[in-house]
């Protein structure tokens, strides 16, 4: 229960700090979750959409991580972005 309370306080604080960053982080997170859902529950016909949604998610999270100064998140999301671009190239080339 304490964890849930801490998460709610964190979300409230980040919302008050910057509504734009909060919404961008939320959108990036939900895009990544939706992409993972598509990837996990489809038979591969949505791969192009999955890669594009993951890329949009990565760009949003790189932006918000840069503004917040979170270097490891920037590194991770940039790595995912490059891997997804490579995946899209393999899909179409």
Biopython code that builds the backbone (N, CA, C, O; Angstrom):
import numpy as np
from Bio.PDB.StructureBuilder import StructureBuilder

atoms = [
    (1, "UNK", "N", (0.823, -1.193, 0.000)),
    (1, "UNK", "CA", (0.000, 0.000, 0.000)),
    (1, "UNK", "C", (0.870, 1.261, 0.000)),
    (1, "UNK", "O", (0.530, 2.263, -0.629)),
    (2, "UNK", "N", (1.984, 1.195, 0.707)),
    (2, "UNK", "CA", (2.892, 2.335, 0.769)),
    (2, "UNK", "C", (3.446, 2.662, -0.623)),
    (2, "UNK", "O", (3.601, 3.828, -0.985)),
    (3, "UNK", "N", (3.743, 1.596, -1.404)),
    (3, "UNK", "CA", (4.252, 1.796, -2.757)),
    (3, "UNK", "C", (3.239, 2.557, -3.610)),
    (3, "UNK", "O", (3.604, 3.488, -4.329)),
    (4, "UNK", "N", (1.978, 2.165, -3.533)),
    (4, "UNK", "CA", (0.923, 2.828, -4.291)),
    (4, "UNK", "C", (0.785, 4.292, -3.874)),
    (4, "UNK", "O", (0.623, 5.167, -4.725)),
    (5, "UNK", "N", (0.846, 4.557, -2.590)),
    (5, "UNK", "CA", (0.775, 5.944, -2.105)),
    (5, "UNK", "C", (1.953, 6.757, -2.635)),
    (5, "UNK", "O", (1.782, 7.900, -3.058)),
    (6, "UNK", "N", (3.155, 6.164, -2.611)),
    (6, "UNK", "CA", (4.337, 6.854, -3.129)),
    (6, "UNK", "C", (4.209, 7.144, -4.622)),
    (6, "UNK", "O", (4.608, 8.211, -5.089)),
    (7, "UNK", "N", (3.648, 6.181, -5.373)),
    (7, "UNK", "CA", (3.452, 6.395, -6.815)),
    (7, "UNK", "C", (2.473, 7.536, -7.062)),
    (7, "UNK", "O", (2.702, 8.368, -7.940)),
    (8, "UNK", "N", (1.393, 7.584, -6.302)),
    (8, "UNK", "CA", (0.410, 8.655, -6.473)),
    (8, "UNK", "C", (1.010, 10.016, -6.144)),
    (8, "UNK", "O", (0.736, 10.997, -6.835)),
    (9, "UNK", "N", (1.815, 10.082, -5.108)),
    (9, "UNK", "CA", (2.494, 11.339, -4.754)),
    (9, "UNK", "C", (3.464, 11.731, -5.863)),
    (9, "UNK", "O", (3.545, 12.900, -6.238)),
    (10, "UNK", "N", (4.196, 10.754, -6.386)),
    (10, "UNK", "CA", (5.142, 11.017, -7.475)),
    (10, "UNK", "C", (4.418, 11.551, -8.705)),
    (10, "UNK", "O", (4.847, 12.542, -9.295)),
    (11, "UNK", "N", (3.312, 10.896, -9.100)),
    (11, "UNK", "CA", (2.564, 11.365, -10.258)),
    (11, "UNK", "C", (2.005, 12.761, -10.034)),
    (11, "UNK", "O", (2.009, 13.584, -10.950)),
    (12, "UNK", "N", (1.532, 13.031, -8.844)),
    (12, "UNK", "CA", (1.006, 14.369, -8.531)),
    (12, "UNK", "C", (2.116, 15.408, -8.627)),
    (12, "UNK", "O", (1.918, 16.482, -9.195)),
    (13, "UNK", "N", (3.281, 15.090, -8.073)),
    (13, "UNK", "CA", (4.419, 16.024, -8.121)),
    (13, "UNK", "C", (4.885, 16.278, -9.547)),
    (13, "UNK", "O", (5.157, 17.419, -9.919)),
    (14, "UNK", "N", (4.979, 15.209, -10.355)),
    (14, "UNK", "CA", (5.433, 15.407, -11.736)),
    (14, "UNK", "C", (4.389, 16.159, -12.553)),
    (14, "UNK", "O", (4.745, 16.926, -13.448)),
    (15, "UNK", "N", (3.105, 15.952, -12.260)),
    (15, "UNK", "CA", (2.054, 16.703, -12.945)),
    (15, "UNK", "C", (2.170, 18.191, -12.620)),
    (15, "UNK", "O", (2.056, 19.035, -13.509)),
    (16, "UNK", "N", (2.396, 18.507, -11.353)),
    (16, "UNK", "CA", (2.512, 19.902, -10.944)),
    (16, "UNK", "C", (3.800, 20.537, -11.465)),
    (16, "UNK", "O", (3.832, 21.734, -11.747)),
    (17, "UNK", "N", (4.853, 19.743, -11.592)),
    (17, "UNK", "CA", (6.130, 20.259, -12.095)),
    (17, "UNK", "C", (6.030, 20.674, -13.561)),
    (17, "UNK", "O", (6.463, 21.764, -13.933)),
    (18, "UNK", "N", (5.457, 19.800, -14.392)),
    (18, "UNK", "CA", (5.319, 20.116, -15.811)),
    (18, "UNK", "C", (4.237, 19.227, -16.417)),
    (18, "UNK", "O", (4.408, 18.016, -16.550)),
    (19, "UNK", "N", (3.138, 19.847, -16.776)),
    (19, "UNK", "CA", (2.037, 19.093, -17.357)),
    (19, "UNK", "C", (2.400, 18.526, -18.728)),
    (19, "UNK", "O", (1.981, 17.422, -19.077)),
    (20, "UNK", "N", (3.181, 19.285, -19.508)),
    (20, "UNK", "CA", (3.585, 18.830, -20.844)),
    (20, "UNK", "C", (4.463, 17.591, -20.741)),
    (20, "UNK", "O", (4.246, 16.614, -21.458)),
    (21, "UNK", "N", (5.455, 17.624, -19.854)),
    (21, "UNK", "CA", (6.328, 16.457, -19.691)),
    (21, "UNK", "C", (5.558, 15.260, -19.151)),
    (21, "UNK", "O", (5.779, 14.128, -19.582)),
    (22, "UNK", "N", (4.664, 15.505, -18.220)),
    (22, "UNK", "CA", (3.850, 14.421, -17.670)),
    (22, "UNK", "C", (3.035, 13.751, -18.765)),
    (22, "UNK", "O", (3.010, 12.524, -18.856)),
    (23, "UNK", "N", (2.363, 14.552, -19.604)),
    (23, "UNK", "CA", (1.539, 13.989, -20.674)),
    (23, "UNK", "C", (2.389, 13.285, -21.726)),
    (23, "UNK", "O", (1.983, 12.254, -22.261)),
    (24, "UNK", "N", (3.574, 13.837, -22.031)),
    (24, "UNK", "CA", (4.470, 13.189, -22.999)),
    (24, "UNK", "C", (4.974, 11.857, -22.460)),
    (24, "UNK", "O", (5.048, 10.876, -23.199)),
    (25, "UNK", "N", (5.320, 11.815, -21.183)),
    (25, "UNK", "CA", (5.754, 10.553, -20.573)),
    (25, "UNK", "C", (4.617, 9.538, -20.542)),
    (25, "UNK", "O", (4.829, 8.352, -20.796)),
    (26, "UNK", "N", (3.430, 10.001, -20.233)),
    (26, "UNK", "CA", (2.280, 9.106, -20.197)),
    (26, "UNK", "C", (1.999, 8.553, -21.591)),
    (26, "UNK", "O", (1.774, 7.353, -21.751)),
    (27, "UNK", "N", (2.013, 9.424, -22.598)),
    (27, "UNK", "CA", (1.765, 8.979, -23.975)),
    (27, "UNK", "C", (2.844, 7.998, -24.428)),
    (27, "UNK", "O", (2.534, 6.972, -25.034)),
    (28, "UNK", "N", (4.101, 8.306, -24.139)),
    (28, "UNK", "CA", (5.194, 7.417, -24.517)),
    (28, "UNK", "C", (5.069, 6.052, -23.866)),
    (28, "UNK", "O", (5.312, 5.027, -24.503)),
    (29, "UNK", "N", (4.695, 6.038, -22.611)),
    (29, "UNK", "CA", (4.539, 4.779, -21.886)),
    (29, "UNK", "C", (3.385, 3.960, -22.453)),
    (29, "UNK", "O", (3.529, 2.758, -22.676)),
    (30, "UNK", "N", (2.238, 4.603, -22.687)),
    (30, "UNK", "CA", (1.090, 3.865, -23.207)),
    (30, "UNK", "C", (1.308, 3.401, -24.644)),
    (30, "UNK", "O", (0.816, 2.340, -25.030)),
    (31, "UNK", "N", (2.047, 4.187, -25.447)),
    (31, "UNK", "CA", (2.379, 3.728, -26.795)),
    (31, "UNK", "C", (3.259, 2.483, -26.747)),
    (31, "UNK", "O", (3.061, 1.550, -27.525)),
    (32, "UNK", "N", (4.219, 2.467, -25.844)),
    (32, "UNK", "CA", (5.084, 1.296, -25.703)),
    (32, "UNK", "C", (4.267, 0.083, -25.240)),
    (32, "UNK", "O", (4.462, -1.021, -25.747)),
    (33, "UNK", "N", (3.364, 0.280, -24.294)),
    (33, "UNK", "CA", (2.522, -0.823, -23.826)),
    (33, "UNK", "C", (1.608, -1.342, -24.932)),
    (33, "UNK", "O", (1.439, -2.552, -25.083)),
    (34, "UNK", "N", (1.025, -0.439, -25.695)),
    (34, "UNK", "CA", (0.145, -0.841, -26.792)),
    (34, "UNK", "C", (0.940, -1.584, -27.865)),
    (34, "UNK", "O", (0.465, -2.577, -28.417)),
    (35, "UNK", "N", (2.137, -1.109, -28.157)),
    (35, "UNK", "CA", (3.001, -1.781, -29.133)),
    (35, "UNK", "C", (3.353, -3.182, -28.665)),
    (35, "UNK", "O", (3.325, -4.127, -29.454)),
    (36, "UNK", "N", (3.681, -3.323, -27.397)),
    (36, "UNK", "CA", (4.000, -4.639, -26.849)),
    (36, "UNK", "C", (2.778, -5.556, -26.916)),
    (36, "UNK", "O", (2.906, -6.746, -27.206)),
    (37, "UNK", "N", (1.600, -5.004, -26.650)),
    (37, "UNK", "CA", (0.361, -5.773, -26.758)),
    (37, "UNK", "C", (0.170, -6.273, -28.195)),
    (37, "UNK", "O", (-0.127, -7.447, -28.416)),
    (38, "UNK", "N", (0.343, -5.363, -29.176)),
    (38, "UNK", "CA", (0.209, -5.761, -30.573)),
    (38, "UNK", "C", (1.216, -6.843, -30.946)),
    (38, "UNK", "O", (0.883, -7.817, -31.622)),
    (39, "UNK", "N", (2.431, -6.656, -30.499)),
    (39, "UNK", "CA", (3.478, -7.618, -30.815)),
    (39, "UNK", "C", (3.185, -8.972, -30.179)),
    (39, "UNK", "O", (3.396, -10.011, -30.804)),
    (40, "UNK", "N", (2.710, -8.965, -28.962)),
    (40, "UNK", "CA", (2.458, -10.212, -28.250)),
    (40, "UNK", "C", (1.221, -10.958, -28.696)),
    (40, "UNK", "O", (1.183, -12.188, -28.639)),
    (41, "UNK", "N", (0.201, -10.229, -29.143)),
    (41, "UNK", "CA", (-1.072, -10.873, -29.441)),
    (41, "UNK", "C", (-1.436, -10.881, -30.921)),
    (41, "UNK", "O", (-2.552, -11.260, -31.276)),
    (42, "UNK", "N", (-0.522, -10.473, -31.781)),
    (42, "UNK", "CA", (-0.803, -10.557, -33.214)),
    (42, "UNK", "C", (0.136, -11.586, -33.830)),
    (42, "UNK", "O", (1.110, -12.015, -33.211)),
    (43, "UNK", "N", (-0.175, -11.963, -35.038)),
    (43, "UNK", "CA", (0.647, -12.977, -35.693)),
    (43, "UNK", "C", (1.693, -12.356, -36.607)),
    (43, "UNK", "O", (2.198, -13.021, -37.511)),
    (44, "UNK", "N", (2.020, -11.106, -36.386)),
    (44, "UNK", "CA", (3.080, -10.458, -37.149)),
    (44, "UNK", "C", (2.602, -9.514, -38.230)),
    (44, "UNK", "O", (3.413, -8.835, -38.859)),
    (45, "UNK", "N", (1.294, -9.455, -38.459)),
    (45, "UNK", "CA", (0.802, -8.595, -39.534)),
    (45, "UNK", "C", (0.894, -7.104, -39.183)),
    (45, "UNK", "O", (0.762, -6.254, -40.064)),
    (46, "UNK", "N", (1.114, -6.790, -37.927)),
    (46, "UNK", "CA", (1.189, -5.389, -37.502)),
    (46, "UNK", "C", (2.618, -4.951, -37.181)),
    (46, "UNK", "O", (2.802, -3.970, -36.460)),
    (47, "UNK", "N", (3.628, -5.646, -37.691)),
    (47, "UNK", "CA", (5.006, -5.325, -37.329)),
    (47, "UNK", "C", (5.393, -3.893, -37.679)),
    (47, "UNK", "O", (6.056, -3.227, -36.884)),
    (48, "UNK", "N", (4.993, -3.408, -38.847)),
    (48, "UNK", "CA", (5.335, -2.039, -39.228)),
    (48, "UNK", "C", (4.728, -1.040, -38.238)),
    (48, "UNK", "O", (5.394, -0.092, -37.822)),
    (49, "UNK", "N", (3.467, -1.254, -37.865)),
    (49, "UNK", "CA", (2.809, -0.377, -36.889)),
    (49, "UNK", "C", (3.497, -0.459, -35.537)),
    (49, "UNK", "O", (3.692, 0.558, -34.872)),
    (50, "UNK", "N", (3.865, -1.666, -35.130)),
    (50, "UNK", "CA", (4.552, -1.848, -33.842)),
    (50, "UNK", "C", (5.854, -1.054, -33.821)),
    (50, "UNK", "O", (6.124, -0.332, -32.862)),
    (51, "UNK", "N", (6.662, -1.183, -34.872)),
    (51, "UNK", "CA", (7.928, -0.458, -34.917)),
    (51, "UNK", "C", (7.706, 1.050, -34.901)),
    (51, "UNK", "O", (8.436, 1.775, -34.225)),
    (52, "UNK", "N", (6.697, 1.533, -35.646)),
    (52, "UNK", "CA", (6.448, 2.975, -35.674)),
    (52, "UNK", "C", (5.967, 3.498, -34.320)),
    (52, "UNK", "O", (6.383, 4.571, -33.883)),
    (53, "UNK", "N", (5.090, 2.736, -33.656)),
    (53, "UNK", "CA", (4.616, 3.165, -32.336)),
    (53, "UNK", "C", (5.740, 3.121, -31.300)),
    (53, "UNK", "O", (5.849, 4.014, -30.460)),
    (54, "UNK", "N", (6.573, 2.081, -31.364)),
    (54, "UNK", "CA", (7.732, 2.037, -30.470)),
    (54, "UNK", "C", (8.643, 3.238, -30.715)),
    (54, "UNK", "O", (9.143, 3.838, -29.764)),
    (55, "UNK", "N", (8.862, 3.591, -31.978)),
    (55, "UNK", "CA", (9.720, 4.738, -32.277)),
    (55, "UNK", "C", (9.136, 6.029, -31.740)),
    (55, "UNK", "O", (9.862, 6.843, -31.170)),
    (56, "UNK", "N", (7.845, 6.231, -31.908)),
    (56, "UNK", "CA", (7.196, 7.431, -31.361)),
    (56, "UNK", "C", (7.315, 7.444, -29.844)),
    (56, "UNK", "O", (7.602, 8.481, -29.246)),
    (57, "UNK", "N", (7.094, 6.294, -29.224)),
    (57, "UNK", "CA", (7.245, 6.176, -27.776)),
    (57, "UNK", "C", (8.671, 6.542, -27.348)),
    (57, "UNK", "O", (8.864, 7.297, -26.396)),
    (58, "UNK", "N", (9.660, 6.003, -28.057)),
    (58, "UNK", "CA", (11.055, 6.276, -27.718)),
    (58, "UNK", "C", (11.396, 7.752, -27.842)),
    (58, "UNK", "O", (12.088, 8.303, -26.986)),
    (59, "UNK", "N", (10.915, 8.397, -28.904)),
    (59, "UNK", "CA", (11.205, 9.820, -29.107)),
    (59, "UNK", "C", (10.596, 10.645, -27.971)),
    (59, "UNK", "O", (11.250, 11.538, -27.434)),
    (60, "UNK", "N", (9.353, 10.351, -27.607)),
    (60, "UNK", "CA", (8.718, 11.081, -26.503)),
    (60, "UNK", "C", (9.487, 10.888, -25.191)),
    (60, "UNK", "O", (9.701, 11.845, -24.447)),
    (61, "UNK", "N", (9.897, 9.654, -24.915)),
    (61, "UNK", "CA", (10.600, 9.388, -23.654)),
    (61, "UNK", "C", (12.031, 9.911, -23.661)),
    (61, "UNK", "O", (12.556, 10.274, -22.609)),
    (62, "UNK", "N", (12.673, 9.955, -24.829)),
    (62, "UNK", "CA", (13.998, 10.589, -24.923)),
    (62, "UNK", "C", (13.869, 12.081, -24.620)),
    (62, "UNK", "O", (14.667, 12.638, -23.867)),
    (63, "UNK", "N", (12.862, 12.721, -25.209)),
    (63, "UNK", "CA", (12.638, 14.149, -24.978)),
    (63, "UNK", "C", (12.413, 14.448, -23.498)),
    (63, "UNK", "O", (13.059, 15.331, -22.932)),
    (64, "UNK", "N", (11.501, 13.715, -22.880)),
    (64, "UNK", "CA", (11.197, 14.005, -21.477)),
    (64, "UNK", "C", (12.378, 13.665, -20.568)),
    (64, "UNK", "O", (12.617, 14.353, -19.575)),
    (65, "UNK", "N", (13.103, 12.622, -20.900)),
    (65, "UNK", "CA", (14.280, 12.255, -20.099)),
    (65, "UNK", "C", (15.378, 13.293, -20.238)),
    (65, "UNK", "O", (16.098, 13.571, -19.278)),
    (66, "UNK", "N", (15.511, 13.868, -21.427)),
    (66, "UNK", "CA", (16.510, 14.922, -21.640)),
    (66, "UNK", "C", (16.168, 16.149, -20.789)),
    (66, "UNK", "O", (17.040, 16.711, -20.127)),
    (67, "UNK", "N", (14.919, 16.551, -20.811)),
    (67, "UNK", "CA", (14.489, 17.720, -20.033)),
    (67, "UNK", "C", (14.691, 17.463, -18.545)),
    (67, "UNK", "O", (15.106, 18.359, -17.811)),
    (68, "UNK", "N", (14.399, 16.247, -18.097)),
    (68, "UNK", "CA", (14.541, 15.905, -16.683)),
    (68, "UNK", "C", (15.970, 15.555, -16.291)),
    (68, "UNK", "O", (16.272, 15.424, -15.105)),
    (69, "UNK", "N", (16.856, 15.402, -17.279)),
    (69, "UNK", "CA", (18.261, 15.114, -16.990)),
    (69, "UNK", "C", (18.514, 13.671, -16.571)),
    (69, "UNK", "O", (19.405, 13.407, -15.764)),
    (70, "UNK", "N", (17.738, 12.737, -17.113)),
    (70, "UNK", "CA", (17.871, 11.327, -16.758)),
    (70, "UNK", "C", (18.727, 10.623, -17.815)),
    (70, "UNK", "O", (18.201, 10.118, -18.807)),
    (71, "UNK", "N", (20.038, 10.591, -17.601)),
    (71, "UNK", "CA", (20.988, 10.123, -18.611)),
    (71, "UNK", "C", (20.807, 8.657, -18.979)),
    (71, "UNK", "O", (20.897, 8.308, -20.156)),
    (72, "UNK", "N", (20.555, 7.792, -18.005)),
    (72, "UNK", "CA", (20.433, 6.367, -18.308)),
    (72, "UNK", "C", (19.173, 6.066, -19.093)),
    (72, "UNK", "O", (19.175, 5.180, -19.947)),
    (73, "UNK", "N", (18.105, 6.780, -18.822)),
    (73, "UNK", "CA", (16.874, 6.599, -19.589)),
    (73, "UNK", "C", (17.090, 7.062, -21.029)),
    (73, "UNK", "O", (16.605, 6.423, -21.963)),
    (74, "UNK", "N", (17.810, 8.162, -21.214)),
    (74, "UNK", "CA", (18.129, 8.644, -22.567)),
    (74, "UNK", "C", (18.925, 7.579, -23.311)),
    (74, "UNK", "O", (18.636, 7.280, -24.469)),
    (75, "UNK", "N", (19.928, 7.008, -22.647)),
    (75, "UNK", "CA", (20.750, 5.965, -23.267)),
    (75, "UNK", "C", (19.892, 4.766, -23.662)),
    (75, "UNK", "O", (20.008, 4.263, -24.780)),
    (76, "UNK", "N", (19.038, 4.309, -22.760)),
    (76, "UNK", "CA", (18.209, 3.141, -23.037)),
    (76, "UNK", "C", (17.230, 3.416, -24.180)),
    (76, "UNK", "O", (17.125, 2.609, -25.104)),
    (77, "UNK", "N", (16.521, 4.531, -24.132)),
    (77, "UNK", "CA", (15.539, 4.837, -25.167)),
    (77, "UNK", "C", (16.206, 5.095, -26.516)),
    (77, "UNK", "O", (15.652, 4.736, -27.555)),
    (78, "UNK", "N", (17.391, 5.713, -26.513)),
    (78, "UNK", "CA", (18.128, 5.926, -27.764)),
    (78, "UNK", "C", (18.556, 4.595, -28.364)),
    (78, "UNK", "O", (18.512, 4.416, -29.581)),
    (79, "UNK", "N", (18.965, 3.674, -27.525)),
    (79, "UNK", "CA", (19.332, 2.332, -28.002)),
    (79, "UNK", "C", (18.122, 1.638, -28.608)),
    (79, "UNK", "O", (18.217, 1.036, -29.677)),
    (80, "UNK", "N", (16.983, 1.720, -27.926)),
    (80, "UNK", "CA", (15.761, 1.122, -28.466)),
    (80, "UNK", "C", (15.377, 1.768, -29.796)),
    (80, "UNK", "O", (14.955, 1.076, -30.723)),
    (81, "UNK", "N", (15.521, 3.093, -29.892)),
    (81, "UNK", "CA", (15.178, 3.789, -31.120)),
    (81, "UNK", "C", (16.039, 3.287, -32.280)),
    (81, "UNK", "O", (15.523, 3.007, -33.362)),
    (82, "UNK", "N", (17.343, 3.174, -32.055)),
    (82, "UNK", "CA", (18.234, 2.682, -33.107)),
    (82, "UNK", "C", (17.905, 1.242, -33.486)),
    (82, "UNK", "O", (17.915, 0.894, -34.667)),
    (83, "UNK", "N", (17.614, 0.404, -32.496)),
    (83, "UNK", "CA", (17.244, -0.982, -32.786)),
    (83, "UNK", "C", (15.935, -1.061, -33.569)),
    (83, "UNK", "O", (15.799, -1.899, -34.460)),
    (84, "UNK", "N", (14.985, -0.210, -33.251)),
    (84, "UNK", "CA", (13.711, -0.209, -33.969)),
    (84, "UNK", "C", (13.864, 0.290, -35.401)),
    (84, "UNK", "O", (13.211, -0.217, -36.313)),
    (85, "UNK", "N", (14.723, 1.279, -35.596)),
    (85, "UNK", "CA", (14.995, 1.752, -36.964)),
    (85, "UNK", "C", (15.630, 0.626, -37.776)),
    (85, "UNK", "O", (15.271, 0.409, -38.934)),
    (86, "UNK", "N", (16.566, -0.084, -37.169)),
    (86, "UNK", "CA", (17.183, -1.230, -37.830)),
    (86, "UNK", "C", (16.120, -2.298, -38.143)),
    (86, "UNK", "O", (16.140, -2.887, -39.224)),
    (87, "UNK", "N", (15.209, -2.546, -37.218)),
    (87, "UNK", "CA", (14.130, -3.498, -37.439)),
    (87, "UNK", "C", (13.225, -3.092, -38.586)),
    (87, "UNK", "O", (12.826, -3.933, -39.392)),
    (88, "UNK", "N", (12.895, -1.805, -38.668)),
    (88, "UNK", "CA", (12.080, -1.310, -39.782)),
    (88, "UNK", "C", (12.810, -1.474, -41.109)),
    (88, "UNK", "O", (12.204, -1.837, -42.118)),
    (89, "UNK", "N", (14.115, -1.204, -41.106)),
    (89, "UNK", "CA", (14.894, -1.394, -42.325)),
    (89, "UNK", "C", (14.880, -2.858, -42.753)),
    (89, "UNK", "O", (14.742, -3.152, -43.941)),
    (90, "UNK", "N", (15.020, -3.766, -41.815)),
    (90, "UNK", "CA", (14.980, -5.192, -42.143)),
    (90, "UNK", "C", (13.604, -5.620, -42.637)),
    (90, "UNK", "O", (13.491, -6.548, -43.438)),
    (91, "UNK", "N", (12.582, -4.963, -42.175)),
    (91, "UNK", "CA", (11.224, -5.295, -42.574)),
    (91, "UNK", "C", (10.936, -4.887, -44.013)),
    (91, "UNK", "O", (10.192, -5.566, -44.721)),
    (92, "UNK", "N", (11.533, -3.762, -44.446)),
    (92, "UNK", "CA", (11.200, -3.211, -45.754)),
    (92, "UNK", "C", (12.323, -3.308, -46.777)),
    (92, "UNK", "O", (12.075, -3.124, -47.968)),
    (93, "UNK", "N", (13.520, -3.584, -46.360)),
    (93, "UNK", "CA", (14.652, -3.614, -47.313)),
    (93, "UNK", "C", (15.129, -5.042, -47.495)),
    (93, "UNK", "O", (16.068, -5.288, -48.252)),
]
sb = StructureBuilder()
sb.init_structure("model")
sb.init_model(0)
sb.init_chain("A")
sb.init_seg("    ")
for serial, (resi, resn, name, xyz) in enumerate(atoms, 1):
    if name == "N":
        sb.init_residue(resn, " ", resi, " ")
    sb.init_atom(name, np.array(xyz, "f"), 0.0, 1.0, " ", f" {name:<3s}", serial, name[0])
structure = sb.get_structure()
